[in-house]
């Protein structure tokens, strides 16, 4: 039997691709349709209004702009929605197991922190995960200083100075393990390796139960 997953705030489907690799049929929900969304089905809607019935596993990546370092440093965090609490309440009332993902600084119970270097990716991208089931990391961070930053537009000044150059979109795609997104979609995406790792842990626990 094919298990069904729901990817809320799916964007172009970084988390979706990881869930697919773990064996799920994935439906994405987003208020904006991406022509490059890679899932099996798509619903254009506000993720907070999504029907959660009939899904075995739910992934949610609420808008992170309120919690990111740039917004906090610039004092612009209150211009962006605070969705984590509403998402947690929505998922906790469902019958499915779930994951909420966001940036460091978000009001999540940090059950897990993942980094691209844990998966052999040349990627600077830490993310927090609150999960309805036990999770663990595959390794510890192994930063060498030459990881690729994937956020915002272009290459941030401090990272450009550290690398001694800008970073191309081809390098960003390789670092993320994503080959179908444009620059803006990449800046918002979850590396498929992250969602695949977490989903496979849930699957193993389900089989052992």
C-alpha positions in Angstrom: 0.0 0.0 0.0 1.3 3.4 -1.0 1.5 5.8 1.9 0.3 9.4 1.4 2.1 12.5 2.5 1.0 16.1 2.6 3.6 18.9 2.1 2.2 22.2 3.4 3.8 25.4 2.2 5.4 23.2 -0.4 6.9 25.8 -2.8 8.6 24.0 -5.7 8.9 20.8 -3.7 12.3 20.4 -2.0 10.8 18.5 1.0 8.4 16.8 -1.4 11.2 15.3 -3.4 12.7 13.8 -0.2 9.3 12.4 0.8 9.0 10.8 -2.7 12.4 9.2 -2.4 11.3 7.7 0.9 8.3 6.1 -0.9 5.4 8.5 -0.4 2.8 9.7 -2.8 3.0 13.4 -2.1 0.4 16.2 -2.4 1.7 19.7 -2.1 -0.3 22.7 -0.8 0.7 26.3 -1.3 -1.1 29.6 -1.8 1.0 30.1 -4.9 1.4 27.5 -7.7 4.9 26.8 -8.8 5.2 25.5 -12.4 8.2 23.5 -11.3 6.5 21.8 -8.3 7.7 18.1 -8.4 5.0 16.4 -6.4 2.3 13.9 -7.4 -0.6 16.2 -6.8 -1.0 19.9 -6.0 -3.7 22.0 -4.2 -3.6 25.7 -4.5 -4.8 27.0 -1.1 -3.8 28.5 2.2 -2.0 25.7 3.9 -3.7 26.6 7.2 -7.1 25.7 5.6 -5.9 22.4 4.2 -7.9 19.2 4.7 -5.6 16.8 6.5 -7.8 13.8 6.4 -6.5 10.7 4.6 -2.8 11.4 4.9 -0.3 9.2 6.8 2.4 11.8 7.2 2.3 15.6 7.1 5.2 18.0 6.5 4.9 21.7 7.1 7.4 24.5 6.4 5.6 27.7 7.5 6.9 31.0 6.2 10.3 31.7 7.8 10.8 35.4 7.1 9.6 36.5 10.6 12.2 34.3 12.3 15.2 34.6 10.1 18.4 36.4 11.2 18.0 39.2 8.7 14.5 40.1 9.9 15.6 40.1 13.6 18.7 42.2 12.9 16.7 44.7 10.8 13.8 44.8 13.2 11.4 43.9 10.4 10.2 40.6 11.8 6.7 42.0 12.6 6.1 42.6 8.9 5.8 38.8 8.4 3.3 36.3 9.7 3.8 34.3 12.8 2.5 30.9 11.7 4.3 28.3 13.8 1.7 28.2 16.6 -1.2 27.9 14.2 0.5 25.2 12.3 1.3 23.2 15.4 -2.3 23.4 16.6 -3.6 22.3 13.2 -1.2 19.3 13.0 -1.7 18.2 16.6 -5.4 17.9 16.0 -4.8 15.5 13.0 -4.5 11.7 13.1 -1.2 11.8 11.1 2.4 12.0 12.3 4.0 15.3 11.4 7.0 17.5 11.1 7.3 21.3 11.3 10.4 22.8 9.8 11.9 26.3 10.1 15.0 28.4 10.5 17.1 28.8 13.6 15.4 31.3 15.8 11.9 30.1 15.0 9.7 29.1 18.0 10.0 25.4 17.5 10.8 22.7 20.0 14.1 21.7 18.4 13.8 17.9 18.3 16.4 17.9 15.5 18.8 20.2 13.8 20.1 19.3 10.4 23.0 20.6 8.3 24.0 19.9 4.7 27.4 18.7 5.8 25.7 15.8 7.7 24.7 14.4 4.3 27.9 15.1 2.4 26.4 18.2 0.8 28.6 21.3 0.4 25.9 23.4 1.9 25.5 26.0 4.6 21.8 25.5 5.6 20.9 24.7 9.2 17.2 23.9 9.9 15.2 23.1 13.0 12.5 20.3 13.1 9.7 19.7 15.6 8.4 16.2 15.1 5.5 14.1 16.6 7.9 11.1 16.8 11.5 10.5 18.0 14.2 11.6 15.6 18.0 11.7 15.5 20.7 13.2 13.3 22.8 11.2 10.9 26.1 12.8 12.0 27.5 16.0 13.5 28.2 19.1 11.4 31.5 19.0 9.5 32.0 22.6 8.3 35.2 23.3 6.4 34.5 26.9 5.6 33.9 26.5 1.9 30.2 25.5 2.1 27.8 27.2 -0.3 25.2 29.7 1.1 21.7 29.3 -0.4 19.4 32.1 0.8 18.4 35.6 -0.3 19.4 37.0 -3.6 22.9 36.5 -5.0 25.7 35.8 -2.5 25.8 37.6 0.8 28.7 40.0 1.1 30.3 38.3 4.1 30.2 34.9 2.4 31.4 36.3 -0.9 34.4 37.7 1.0 35.1 34.4 2.7 34.8 32.4 -0.6 36.6 35.1 -2.6 33.9 35.0 -5.3 30.1 34.9 -6.0 28.2 31.6 -6.2 26.4 30.5 -9.4 23.0 29.0 -9.5 24.5 25.7 -10.7 26.6 25.6 -7.5 23.6 26.3 -5.4 21.6 23.5 -7.1 24.4 21.0 -6.6 24.8 22.0 -2.9 21.1 21.6 -2.3 20.7 18.4 -4.3 18.0 20.1 -6.4 18.3 20.5 -10.1 14.8 21.9 -11.1 14.4 25.2 -9.2 15.2 28.8 -10.0 17.2 31.0 -7.7 14.3 32.3 -5.7 12.8 28.8 -5.2 16.1 27.5 -4.1 16.4 30.2 -1.4 13.1 29.0 0.1 13.6 25.2 -0.3 14.4 22.3 1.9 17.2 20.0 0.7 15.5 16.7 -0.2 18.1 14.8 1.9 16.6 16.4 5.0 13.0 15.3 4.5 14.0 11.9 3.2 16.1 11.3 6.3 13.3 12.2 8.7 10.6 10.4 6.7 12.6 7.2 6.6 13.0 7.3 10.4 9.2 7.5 10.8 8.8 4.6 8.3 11.2 2.4 10.3 9.4 3.2 13.5 6.0 2.4 11.8 7.3 -1.0 10.6 8.7 -1.9 14.0 5.5 -1.0 15.9 
